[in-house]
């Protein structure tokens, strides 16, 4: 199902969309994980999200994980350059270093989603990692999960 098909189903409701960065809006195959300044932007996905961000019932967020605290600054710089339509207050970049590397990405995102204020909004998660999507599916029946490919077509 394509992103616009999903949004059409809920066009009269408030929607909060949480988008992963690596693999969804930034090409993680370029450079190495800590070199975010050389990540290639996925222009098609970014263009689609920028249009979606203009819809009156949509709140757009980033939900990304980085290994080191330094990655938070790198990812924010990248967003400033390639996706400034993601408001700074809507950027949730979680660092594994803050948890002594004891929590993996699926766990960090799962715990974050538990804390999202629902306020009668539909919650949509867009991610490319099947492990993250599986973990969230097991824990939440009120969250709509979309693979990153829904942005491409």
N, C-alpha and C positions, 0 to 999 in steps of 0.2 A: 504494500500500500504506500502511496506517495504522501509526502508531508502535506500537500495541499488538500488531499482527500480527507486526511485526518482532521485538519483544521476546519474544513467545511462542516464536518459532523458536529463540531462544537462551536460554531460561529456565533452563537448567542450566549456563550459562557466565557468566564475569565479563564485564561490559559497561562500557565507558567511553563516555559520551555527551558530545560537545562541541557546545554550542549557541551559535549566533550571537545577538547582541542585536538590532541594528537590523533591523527587519522581521520578526523571529522572536518576540521577547518585548516589544519596544518599538516603537511606531508611529513610524517615522522620517519620516513625512509631517507630523508636528506639530512646529512650531518650526523652527529651523535646526540644522544638524549640531552646532554647538558648544553649543547650549542643551539639554543633556540633562535638566536639571531640569524641563522642560515636556513631555518625551516621555510619551505616554499608554501605560500598560502594556496589553499584550494579555492580558487576564484569562483567557480560555479556555486559551490556550497555557501561561500560568504555572500555572494550576490543574492541568493535565495533567502538567506537569513536576514539580510538587510531589508529586503522587501517585507518579510514576515514581521520584522520588528516595527514596521509602520502600521500594522493592523491595530485598531484601537483596543481589542480585547486581549492582546498578547503582551506578556512580560518576558523578555528574553534574558537568560542568565548563562554564564559559563560555569561548568562544573568539571574541574580538571584536577589531576594529581601530578605532583612533581616529587622527585626523589629527595632533593635537597631544598632548603629554604631559599637559596640563591635562585632557584628556578621560578619562584613566585615573581620576582622582579623581572626576570627574562621573559616570562610569559606575558606579564603586563605590558612590557615594552613592545612585544610582538603585537598584542591586541591594539595598543595605541597606534601602531603603524598600519596594520592591515584590517583591523575590525574595530574602529573607534566607536561604532554604534552600540557595542556592548558597554553599557555604563559602568564606570569604575565600581560603584556600589553593588553591581550585579555580577561581579567577577568573584567566583569562589574557587580559589586555587589552593588545594590542600597539599601540605608537605609531609611526606613520610618521615622526614627527619624530626618533625615535631613529636612524633610518637616513637622515637628511638628505633625506627624501622621495623617495629613489631607488627604494624598493621599494613596489609597490602592494599592495593587500589580498590578492589571490590569491597573490602571491609570499610575503608574510609568513605567511599561514596554511599554505601548502604547506611552507615551511621549518619551521614549528612542528610540523606533523604528522609530519615526518621524525624529529623528536626524541622523539616520544611513546614512553615505555617500554611495549612491547607486553605483556609478562608474561602471555602466553596469553589476554589479554582481547580481546573483539571491540571494535573501534573504530567508533563511529557519529558521523558529522558531520551536524548539522542546520543548514542555511543557506538563505537565500532568494536568494542571488546566483548565477545560472547560470554566470558566469565562474569563480567560486571552485569550484563543483562540478565544472565541466569540467576545470579545472587539476588538482584532486585526483584525479579519475577517471583521468587520463592517467598519474599518477605512482604510484598505489597500488592494488594489487589486493586488499589485505587490509582496506580501509576501506569501510564501508557508508555510502553517501551518501543522505541524505533531504532532500527539499525541505521548507521550513517548513510547507507545506500538510498534511503528515502529522500535524501536531499539531491541526489545526482540527477535523477530523471526529470 
